[in-house]
Amino acid sequence: MKALVYVRLKSEVLDPQGQAIESALKNLGQKKISNVRQGKLIEMDINSHNIDEVKKTVDQVTKTLLANTVIEEYSIEIK
């Protein structure tokens, strides 16, 4: 199975990279784009056919290594 983990800063945390992207977009003439937030995508293959086991494993890995849950939120997609 393939797991996709999306990690992004919580909405109450300032996002300097998102602000820099938004500023660059405005400099390129994209005036209608606002509130840009950036994040990261982690993609992994898991050798299992048990979706509940995969979800549990990916959630555990994400909480312990991939996301700083104090300032980041995440979502998991299993394919």
C-alpha positions as a Python dict, from the first residue, in 0.01 Angstrom:
ca = {
    (1, 'M'): (0, 0, 0),
    (2, 'K'): (102, 358, -50),
    (3, 'A'): (68, 614, 228),
    (4, 'L'): (74, 990, 179),
    (5, 'V'): (134, 1210, 481),
    (6, 'Y'): (63, 1581, 449),
    (7, 'V'): (227, 1798, 717),
    (8, 'R'): (166, 2171, 756),
    (9, 'L'): (202, 2435, 1024),
    (10, 'K'): (-102, 2486, 1243),
    (11, 'S'): (-308, 2787, 1138),
    (12, 'E'): (-210, 2986, 1448),
    (13, 'V'): (164, 2943, 1374),
    (14, 'L'): (329, 3202, 1148),
    (15, 'D'): (448, 3062, 816),
    (16, 'P'): (745, 3269, 688),
    (17, 'Q'): (793, 3047, 382),
    (18, 'G'): (426, 3083, 292),
    (19, 'Q'): (458, 3460, 329),
    (20, 'A'): (767, 3462, 105),
    (21, 'I'): (583, 3258, -160),
    (22, 'E'): (284, 3494, -141),
    (23, 'S'): (512, 3796, -177),
    (24, 'A'): (686, 3643, -480),
    (25, 'L'): (349, 3563, -639),
    (26, 'K'): (235, 3923, -591),
    (27, 'N'): (560, 4042, -753),
    (28, 'L'): (473, 3818, -1049),
    (29, 'G'): (137, 3991, -1084),
    (30, 'Q'): (-75, 3734, -902),
    (31, 'K'): (-267, 3983, -687),
    (32, 'K'): (-570, 3760, -624),
    (33, 'I'): (-375, 3492, -432),
    (34, 'S'): (-356, 3533, -54),
    (35, 'N'): (-307, 3341, 270),
    (36, 'V'): (-42, 3108, 123),
    (37, 'R'): (65, 2829, 356),
    (38, 'Q'): (330, 2576, 264),
    (39, 'G'): (384, 2225, 392),
    (40, 'K'): (545, 1898, 305),
    (41, 'L'): (436, 1568, 157),
    (42, 'I'): (591, 1239, 264),
    (43, 'E'): (513, 941, 43),
    (44, 'M'): (591, 582, 143),
    (45, 'D'): (518, 226, 43),
    (46, 'I'): (415, -17, 316),
    (47, 'N'): (429, -391, 262),
    (48, 'S'): (95, -488, 417),
    (49, 'H'): (-258, -565, 303),
    (50, 'N'): (-419, -477, 637),
    (51, 'I'): (-541, -117, 606),
    (52, 'D'): (-598, -77, 981),
    (53, 'E'): (-242, -190, 1051),
    (54, 'V'): (-108, 50, 786),
    (55, 'K'): (-305, 344, 927),
    (56, 'K'): (-183, 269, 1280),
    (57, 'T'): (179, 234, 1168),
    (58, 'V'): (178, 553, 961),
    (59, 'D'): (9, 749, 1239),
    (60, 'Q'): (269, 631, 1490),
    (61, 'V'): (560, 710, 1256),
    (62, 'T'): (416, 1053, 1181),
    (63, 'K'): (369, 1143, 1548),
    (64, 'T'): (716, 1026, 1647),
    (65, 'L'): (926, 1139, 1350),
    (66, 'L'): (757, 1319, 1062),
    (67, 'A'): (556, 1593, 1236),
    (68, 'N'): (619, 1821, 1529),
    (69, 'T'): (268, 1801, 1670),
    (70, 'V'): (323, 2106, 1890),
    (71, 'I'): (329, 2337, 1586),
    (72, 'E'): (225, 2112, 1297),
    (73, 'E'): (-87, 1924, 1197),
    (74, 'Y'): (-102, 1632, 958),
    (75, 'S'): (-334, 1417, 756),
    (76, 'I'): (-281, 1069, 618),
    (77, 'E'): (-410, 922, 294),
    (78, 'I'): (-381, 549, 223),
    (79, 'K'): (-398, 430, -138),
}
